[in-house]
Amino acid sequence: MPRYRLDIEYDGGPYKGFQAQADLPTVQGSIERAVKAFCGETLRLQAAGRTDTGVHALHQVIHVDLEKDWKPEVVRDAVNAHLAPEPIAIVVARLAPEGFHARFSATERRYLYRIVNRTAPPSLDKGRVWHLKKPLDDAAMAAAAEALVGHHDFTTFRDMDCQAKSPFKTLDLAKVRRVGEEVQLAFAARSFLHRQVRSMTGSLAEVGAGRWTADDLKAALDACDRRACGPVAPAEGLYLAGVEYGSGMALEAEDDGE
């Protein structure tokens, strides 16, 4: 039974998250229905991450096991045809190597958060960015973000319903930069706690707005207390931006969803 790796992108706005839910629109549910329409198979796909309601993906990775040995480009084009006109696309399809698992084999996940920082509301990007009118000091945000890099107890930035066994994570990257009227935050780690990125982003925005200092952010991290977290940034500005795979395989699953 061949396994196919599918690299996908989607607008999460119309969906109640990635993970399939009975009687609710989800990204997973739409793809599984498209696969069944294509080849008649009822299956349960596996994904690198389970994004929350309203969260988008520039580069999500899933795998599916199909009974017939289809050419990868046939799988891509047929599934895309059955997904139309939904805002989901299979960008690349390929046969997966032996032992590949979209979730367990991932060695790094990258997230991007977009903030439009201007007085006027967004029009073309409405529903795809967080709009903040108050000018943000992106340099202050970038300096404060450095405290988040490394191995920490991220309880402060962990959703109360997070099911991960441990609040300890190793954050490999936390960068902030301004691109015109947009402030972009980039994060990378092997895995994340539930809503960790949105929680960290909301607190960094407090620094950018001048309501917190870098020391306040560090104190919030060190508190290991959810009550110390700043406002949680909305889902609409968050994107799963990439997934990396190494030669080794992960030993157990992580709570890698945002």
N, C-alpha and C positions, 0 to 999 in steps of 0.2 A: 504494500500500500504506500504509494509515494506521498511524501510530505512536501507541501509548498510553503515557502516563505513569501508573504505578501507585505510590501511596504505601502502604507496608506496615509492619506490625509483626509481631514474632515473638519467641517464647521460644527462645533458641538451645540450651537444655539438651539436647534429644534429638538434635541434629545435629552432624555433623563439620564444622562451619563453614558458611559461605554457599555457597561455590563448589562446583559440581557435581563429584563424584568417582564413578568407576565402582564400583558395588556398595557404596557407603556412603551413609547418609542425610544429605542436605544440604538447606538451605533452597531453593537454586536448583533442585535436582533435583525437589523436591516441587512447586514452582510450575510448572515446565515440564511435568511430568506432568499437572497439573491443567488447564493450558491445552490440552494435546493431548486430554484427555478432553472438554473443552468444545467445541472446534472442529475437532479432528482434525489440527491442525498441529503438526509437530515443529519446534521453534525453539530458539534459544539467546538468552536474555534478557541484558540489560546492566544492571548495578547501580552505584549511586553508590559503594559500598564493599564489600569482601569481608571480612566479619567472621569471626573465628577460631572454632574449636570452643568451644561454650558461651557465646559472646557474644550478647547480645540486641539487639533494635532496637525503639525507640519510634517511630522515623521513618526508615525506609530508603526509597530511591527506585529504582525499576527502570523500564525501558521494554521493550516488546515490539512487534514489527511483525507485524500480522495481515493476511491476504489480504482478508478481508471487512470492510466498513465497519459494525462493530457500534456500537450506542450504548454509551458508556462505562459506564453503570450496569448494562448487561447483562453486559459483560465482568467487572465487579467481582463481581456477584452469582453468576454462573456459576462463575467461578474459585473463589470462596469455598465454593460448594457442593461442588466437587470436592476442596477442601482438607480439608474436615471429616473427622475430628475433630482434625487436626493443629493445633498452636499457632501458626498463621500466618494472617494476615488481610490482605486487600486493603482498606484503609480508604477510599481515594479513588482513582477512576479518571477520567482525562480525556484528551482528544486532546492530544497534544504539539504545541507550536509547531514551525514549520519549523526544521530544523537542531538540534533538541534532542537531547542525548545524556545519559543519566542519569549517566554517569561524567565525561565530558570537559567538560560544560557546568557542572558544580558549581563554585561559587565559595567555598563554605565547608562544612565538616563539623563537627558538634558531637558531643562524647561526654560521657556522664555516668557517673561511677563512684560506686557506693553502698557504704558501709561501715556495718554495724550494730555500734555500739560499746557493748556491754553484756555483763554476765556470762552471762546466759541465751542459749542459741542461738536463731536465728530458726526459726519454724515455718511461718508463712504465706508468708514470703519465702525459704524454704530453696531454695538453688540459684539465687537471684537477687540475692544480696548477699554481700559478704565479711564474715565475722564476726570481729571482734577484741575480745577481752575487756579488754585493758589500756586504761585511759582515754587518749584521744587529745587532745592540745592542738590544737584546730582553729585557734585564732588563730595559733599558731606555724607550722602547716602553711600557712595562708593567706599569712603574711608570706614564708615560704620560696619559695612558688610564684611570687612576683613575679619571681624571678630567671630563670624559665623563659620568660617572655613576651619576644617579639622574635625576631629572626633569629639563629639559632645553629647551630653544628655539634652535632647531637644524637646523635653516635656512641655516647655513654654509654648512651643510652636507646633504642638501636636493636638489634633482634634480630639475632643472628649470621646468620640466613638471609634477612634483608631484601634484596630485589632492587632497591630504589630506586637510581638512578644516583648520587645525592648524599646525604650525611647532613645537609645544610643544609635547615632548614625554618623557616618563620616562624609562631610560635605567637601567635595573636591574643588568646587568653584562657586564663587558668589561675586558677580561683577555687575556694576551699574554704569551705564553710559547714556549720554544724551545724543540723539540723532534728530536735529531740527527741533520740532515741537514735541518730540516723543522721548520719554525716558524709558530705557529698556533694561530689564534686570535678567541676568542669565545665571542659572544654577545647574550644577552637575554633581551627581553622586551615583553610587551603584544602585541605591534605592532610597526612597523617601517615606516619611510618615504621612498619614492621611492629612491633607491640607497643610502640609508643612510649608510649601512654597508660598501659598497665599497668605499664610500667617506671617512668615518672614517679610514678605513684600509689604503687607500692611504696616508692620512696625517700622520698616525702612522708610516708608512714606511719611511716617510721623517725624523721622529725622529730617527728611527733605523739606518738610513744612515748617521746621523750626520748633516743633512742640517737644521733641526729644533731642538729646545729644547722643553722640556715639557711646558715651559712658552709660546712658540710660538703656540703650539697646543691649550692651554687654551685661548690665545688671539684670535685665529681663531674661536673657539667656541663662545666666548663672542662678537665677531664682528657681529654675526647674518647676515652674508653677504656671499653669495655663492662665490664671488670672492676671499674670504679668504681661501677657501678650497684648499688643496693640490691636486696633480694628483689623479684621480679616479682609483682605482685598477680595473683590468680587470675582466670580469665576470667569466672566467674559473676557478678561485681559490675559488669561493664561493659555499657554500652548505647550504641548509635549513636542519638543523641537528635535529630538533625535534619540536613537538607541544604538549603543555599540555592543559588539559581540567579540569575545576573545576565543582562544582555543579551548579554554577550560570550561567546565560546566558548574553552575551554582549548585550547592548542596541542598538548600532548602528555599522555599518561597519566602518572599518579603512582602510587606504591605507597601507596594510600590505605586499605589494610585494617588492621583491628585484630583 
